[in-house]
Amino acid sequence: MAQDGKADRTRAFIGSFTAAGGPGLVTADVAPDTGALTLVAAVKDVPDPSYLALAPSGDWLYAVSETAEGAVAAYRLGRDRPELAGPLVQVDGSGPTHLGLYDGHVLTANYGSGSVTAVPVRSDGTLAAKPSGVLQHTGSGPHDRRQRGPHAHQVQADPTGRWAVSVDLGTDSVRVCALEQGAPVLHREFALRPGSGPRHLAFHPDGEHAYVANELTPTVTVCRWDAADGSLQPLTEVPLLPGAPAGDAYPSGIVVSPDGRFVWAATRGEDVLSVLGVEGDGLRLTGTAPCGGHWPRALTEHAGYLYAANERSGDVSWFAVDEATGLPRYEGSVQVTAASCVIFG
C-alpha cells in the first residue's frame, strides 16, 4: 500500500489491549531487506483493538473492540496515523475476539456471547450504523470451566470467498455459513474431538486442506475442505509439542507457509513456535523455537518472515525462516505493551 507518497512503503498494523496498558492501534514501517519493524505512531481511540483486518484495497482497516459490550471500528488509511471513520458499531455480542471480511460485510467472532455478527461495509469503506444479522451458536463441551457454552473465537472467508467459516472453542466445532439478506445463516456444523477446544483455522494454499489449532489440547486437527459443498472433514490430529506440557499449554495462532510446505503454530504456555511439515493429508512436527517473548497470542507470516505478538512480555518479535527446514530464527523485536496481533498492508 502506498502511503505518504512512498509507493514501496509497507506497513505493519499492531493491535493491543488498552485495558492492560497497551497503546491501542500501532503502525510500524517494515524494512524490506530484514523484516524489521520501526514503530511510527499509535492511536488510542478504540478500547482493546485486539484483532485487525485490512480491506483488499489496502485503504481501510477494521478493528474489533474486545470489550463486554462488543464493537467494531473502521479506520481510513493513507497517513502515519490511521483515521477513525465514524463511531464504533455495536455488534450485539460480547467480547469480539476476531474479525474478517466476507461478501461486503465485516464479520466478528464474539467469544463471550458465542456468536457471529455481520456488519455491512458501505461503498465508501465505512461501516453501517448497526449489524445486519447475528448468528447465535449453541452447544457446549466436556471442559467444565471453558466449555459451558459456545465461544466463537475466529471467523473468516474460505479461499473461494463463497463461505464464511467460524471456529468455536466452547462447542468443539467449526461452522460453515453464508449470508442471506445480510444475516449469517448456518450451512453446516462440523464436530471436532470433544474437549479439543478449537481456536483458529488456517487454509492450505491448495484450497483443499485446513488446519485447526486446538487451545485446550496442544494439537492441530488436519481437515479436508470441499469448497463445492462447504464441507470440512477432520482427518487426523497431530501434537504441537515434542512432549507433554507441564500445565495448560494454550496454543494460539496458526499459519501456513505461502508455498504450502510448512505449518507454524504458537503456544503461549510454552512460549514456543512449532514447525510442522506438510505430508499429503497429514502433518509431522519437525521442531520448535522460542517465540522471542512471553505469551505469543498471534502469529503472522509476511514476505518470508514470521511475526509473533507476545502479549505478556509486550513486544512483537520477527524471525527469518530457514528455507529447507522451516525453522524460525529470531531476528529482533519492538516493544508494544499488551500486543495482541500484527497484520501487513
ABEGO torsion letter per residue (X at the ends): XBBGGBAABBBBBBBBBAAAGBAEBBBBBBBAAAGBBBBABBBAABBGBABBBBBAAGABBBBBBBBAAEBBBBBBBGBABBBBBEBBBBAGBBGBABBBBBGGBBBBBBAAAGBBBBBBBBAAGBBBABBAEBBBBBEBBABAAAAABBBBABBBBBAAGABBBBBBAAAGBBBBBBBBGGBBBBABBBBBBBGAGBABBBBBAAGABBBBBBAABBBBBBBBBBAAAGBBBBABBBBABABBBABBAGBBBBBBBAAGABBBBBBAAAGBBBBBBBBEABBBBAEBBBAGBBGBABBBBBGGBBBBBBAAAGBBBBBBBBAAAGBBBBAEBBBBBGBABBBBX
